[in-house]
Amino acid sequence: MGMSVLAIDAGNSKTDVALIGPDGTVSGTARGGGFRPPAVGVTAAVDALADAVARAWAAAGNSGPVAVDHVSACLANADLPVEERQLAEALAARGWGGTVKVYNDTFAILRAGLPPGAEPRGVAVVCGAGINCVGMTPDGRTARFPALGKISGDWGGGGGLAEEALWFAARAEDGRGGPTALARALPEHFGLPSVYALIEALHLERVAPARRHELAPVLFAVAAAGDPVARALVDRQAEEIVALAAVALERLGLRDEEAPVLLGGSVLAARHPQLDDGVRTLLAARAPKAVPLVVAASPVLGAGLLGLDAVGASAEVFERLRGQYVRG
């Protein structure tokens, strides 16, 4: 007899929850806000998860406490093993499932992007609000990065790109740097007359800090229009994505083998031509046998598939779950 799974994919900007029955059918789903334990604390972050879990449980027609066989949670900010353990303990304390397994949310992209029946082998790079990379092989080896921002050597992601764009725009306007169309486009996005006005609005939080991520698409639009400063930032983002992928492939001994490099997160999923082409060109130079694939499926599918891995589900159950998220 199959086992039920509670799948959670909690990113920096949103959370998706799915209840998966023993036969692989999704019976209830819910969406919540971002999962940010470093900002609000573990208890408050898990409380927010609990709200989405309760709504998914009710959407499936259930009443009473949530009760499943296994909880599979792919969580942003589970970047270090100690954080994974802490979050697993916090989820286990909620009593939702008989067993609990916590992964960094990048593993959801990796698992969701692997073809049906494929062994767990490859690398995933997520470029969304932040940037991260993981890799895995069938024998259980993994490649990981701390992914804690500048202090761990990271660059970019939507938040990082917005910060860089603001830096260049500010210096262009006040004369410390060269000209760039970002100096006009960034404040215009918020209906403001100047970069100075935008700096003031951000500093005094008249523009909410969470809205900074809106500046990344503006950067890409300015780059697409030909601005050299914006284009250089997009090129550097491609370099960072490929650097992560190439190092992970090397660590796992996959650089000289055909292996998937799965690309996910809002920045990569948007398929900006300059970024997309840059990643493919640079990856072909550094790891010629790597096969880049943009993952279009919802990451919560990856959390669900990892859950089915953990409970030893049949091929039919895997196929049924995948069919509800991947068309064609």
N, C-alpha and C positions, 0 to 999 in steps of 0.2 A: 504494500500500500504506500502511496506517495505521502509526501510531507508538505505542509504549508510554509510559505516564506513571506516575511515582511521585508520588502526591498526599499531602501532609503538611499537616495542620491541627494546629498546636501552640499551645494556649492556656496561660494561667497555671496552670490546674488539671489539664489533661489533654491528651494528644496522641493523634490518630487518624491512621493511615497506611493508604493503599489503593493496591494495584497494579492498574493499569488496562491491559488489553490493547489491541491495535490496533483491535479491533472495539467497544471500550467496555465489555467485560465486566470486572467486578472479580474478580480471581483470588485475592487474598489481602489480609487486613486484620490490623491489630494496634492495640492501645491501650497507651499509656504514660503516664507522669506529666507534671506540668507542665513548661513550657519557660520557664526563668527565667535567662537569661544574666547580668542585672545581679547576681543573688544568687550564682551559682556559677561564672561565667565562661563564655565562648563555648565553649571546648573541652569542658568537662564537660557543658554543655547539649546540645551536638551529639552527644557520646557517648551521652547518654540517648536522643536521637532515633535514633541508629544501632541501639540495641537494638531499638526498635520496628520500624524498617525491616527489620532482619534477621529478626525474627519474622514479619512480613508476607511477606517473600520466601520463607521456609521454608513458611509456610501455603499458599502458591501452588504448592508442590511443587517448588520450585527448590533447587538446591544450588550451591555456589560463590559467588563475589562477586556482589553486586547489580549488575545491568546493565540500564538502561532507556534510552529515547531522550531523555526529558525529565523533569526534577524540578521540580514545582510546589509550592512551600512557602509556606504562609500562617502566619506566625509571630508570636506575642505578643512584645512588646518590640522588634519591628522598627519603631520609632516614628519614627526619623529616617533620611533617605537614607543617611547614613554607616553607620548600623547595618544597613540593608538590604544595602549593599555588603559589609560585613564578614561578615555571615552567609552571603551568596551565595558569597563566596570560601571560607568554611569548608565549606560543603556541596559546592562544586565539588571541593575537595581530597579529599573522600571517594571521588570517582570513580564515583558511583552512576549518573550519566546523562551523555549527550552535551552537554546544555545544562541550565542551572539558572536558575530565576527565583524570587526571594524577594519576597513581599508582606507587608504588615502583615496580621494575621489578620482584621481587620475586613473586608478585601476578600473573604474567603471567604463571609461572611454576605451581602454585596452580590451576589456572583455566584450564590450558591445560591438567593437569593430572587427573582431576575429570572425572569419567565415564559419558557418555551421559545421560542426564536426571537427574543426581545426584544433590542433593541440595548442595549449596556452604558451605561445612562443611569439615574441615580437616586442616592439617598443611603442609607447604612446606618448605624445606631447600634447599637453593642454595649454592653450593660450586663450584665457578668458579674462576675468578680472585680474588674475595673476598668471604666472607661468610655472609649469612643472613638467616633469618627465619621469616615467617609470618603464621598466622592462622586465620581462619574465621569460623563463624557459620551462619546458615540461618537467625537468628534474627539481623544480622548486626554487631555483636561484632567481634572485631579483636584482635589478639595478635601481637605485633610488638617489634622490638629491634632497637636501634639507628643505629647499624651497621656502626660505624665510625672508626673501627679499634681498636688498643690497648686502646685508651682513653675511649671506650665504652665497654671494656672487651672482645673484639673479639680475636680469635686466628685462624690462618690458612687461607684457601683458597689458590689458586695457588700462589698468590704473597707472602703470609705469609709463605707458605711451602718453597718457593725458598729462602726466607730470612733466615729461620731457617737452611736450608741445607747449605747455604754459611757460616753461623756462625760456625757450627760444623766442616765444611771442613777447614776453616781458622785456627781454634784452633788445629785441628789434625795436620796440616802441620807445625805450628810454635811451637808446643810442649805444649801449654797451656791446650790442651784437649787430650782425648784418640784417638786411631786410628779409621778411618772410610774410607770405599771405596769411599765415596763422595769426598774425597780430590783428587782423581784421576779422577773420572767420570765427575765432574762439569767442570773443565777446559778443559778436552778432548772434551766435547760437542762443545766448541767454537774453537777447534784446538789449545789450549794454553797449555804450558808445566807445569804449576803449578797454585795453588790457588792464590799465590801472583800475578802472571801475570794476572789472571782473575780479582782480586781486582783492580789492576791498570787499566785494560781495562774498567771496569765498572765505576770507579771513574772518569776517563778522558773521558768517553763516547765514547771510541773507539768501545765498544760494546754498542749499543743503550739501554737505560734504559728499553724500552718496551720489550726487548728480555729476561729480567730476568724471565719472566713467562715460558720460555722454560725449565727452570731448574726443574720445578715440575715433568714433566714426567721422567726426569733423576732420581730424587729422588725415584719415584715409581719403576723404573727398578732396582735401587740399592737395594731397600727393597726386591723386589721379588727374588733377588739373595742371600738374606739371611743376609745382613749387619745389625747388631743389632741397630746401631744408626738410620739408615734410617727406619727400622721397627718400632722403638719407635715413630718416628715422625708420621708415618702413623697411628699407634694405637691412638696417641693423637688426630689426626684429626677425627677419628671415634668417640672418646669420646666427642669432641666438637660438632659434628653434632648431636649426640644423646642428649647432654645436651640442646641444643637449642630446639629440637623437644619435649623433655619431658616437659620442662618448658612451652612451648606454649600450649601443650595439657592440662597441669595442669591449666593454666590461664583460658582456655576456658571450663573447666569442662569436658574434653574429655578423660582424662587419663584412666578412667575405662570403657570406651565405645569402641566399634569397630570404628576406624576412620582411614582414609588414612593419611599416612605420605609420601608426594610426594618429591622425591629427584631429583634435577636437577643441571645444571651447568656443565662445562666441566670436572671438577675433578670427580664428581659423575657419570656423563654419561659415562665416560671411563670404568666403571665397573672393577676397579682394584680389584682382588680377596680379598686381605687382607683388604682393606678398606670396600668393599661390605660386606664381612662376619662379620667384626668387627661392622659395623653399625647395621646389623640385630641381632647379638648376644646381643649387649648392649641394643638395643631398646626393645628386647623381655624381658630383665630383668627389665627395668624401666617402660615400658608401654606394658604389655603382649598382650593387645587387639589391639594395633596399627598395621596397615597393611602397611609395607613399599613398595613403588612402584617407580621404576626409570622412570622418564618421558623422553621418547624418542622423542616426538613430538616437533617441533620447538616452542619456546616460543611465537613467533608472533601469533600463533594460540590462545594462552591464551589471548593476547591483543585483538584479534578479537572477541573471545567469550565474553569477558568483554564488548566490544562494543555492541555486539548483546543483551547482558543483558540490557544495558542502553537504547536501542531503542525498547525493547519489541518485539524482533523478534519471529517468529513462530518456532515450533519444527523442521519443514521441513528446514528452513533456517539454523538453528544450525547444523542439520545433513549434509546439503550440504557443509557447510564450513569445518566441521570436516573431511569429507570424502576426502577433497583435501590435508589434511596433515597427516592423520592417515590411513594406509592401513590395511585391514583385520579386 
